[in-house]
Amino acid sequence: MGGVLIDYNPRHLYRKLIPREAEMEHFLATVTTREWHMRQDYDGDPAVATRELQALHPGKEALIAAYYDRFDEMLDHSFPAMVELVEFLGDRGVPLYLLSNAPGFLDAWLRGPAKEKHPFVARFRDFIVSGHVGCWKPDAAIFELTCRTGGFRPQDAVFIDDVVANVEGARAAGMSGIHHRSADETVSELRALGFPA
């Protein structure tokens, strides 16, 4: 999802909350860090993580709470060329599944509100969100779960991700893998694999 279909970026939210760019960057680099957030993609509880972080940073409680209370605002922007690809494949009957390392509450968001903000999300037959299912990329378990969810074999699937380690994990699980760097390159690789693109 993030980095391929949707431009997940905390700055989309925090520019509204911290007007000075340097101050915002400092907050993201030292308080709501990428490492802190990534723990919630695995088995962390966002509510507990928020309270713990607030205790470490008195005076910044509201800014910290906004991270998960307004998480959808970090997901406002999609990548048009990739949206077009999803719609093109969906129109041609290619079964699509969305697999994401994300906090568990994103599962409900994808199944409901996301479809209003990003209508292309409705093209996916199902969603596998790491924080919801309790396993994550690049571990084999999440790729195996995705295959069971969709009722297909790994060798019949192509996994697309912007993180090389995740692509390598999918390949180790028996899938074809595409390291997404641009829409044009991803389309070319899909075409080489025999997909309409």
Beta strands, then each sheet from edge to edge (+ up, - down):
strand 1: 97-100
strand 2: 126-129
strand 3: 158-161
strand 4: 176-179
sheet 1: 1+ 2+
sheet 2: 3+ 4+
end
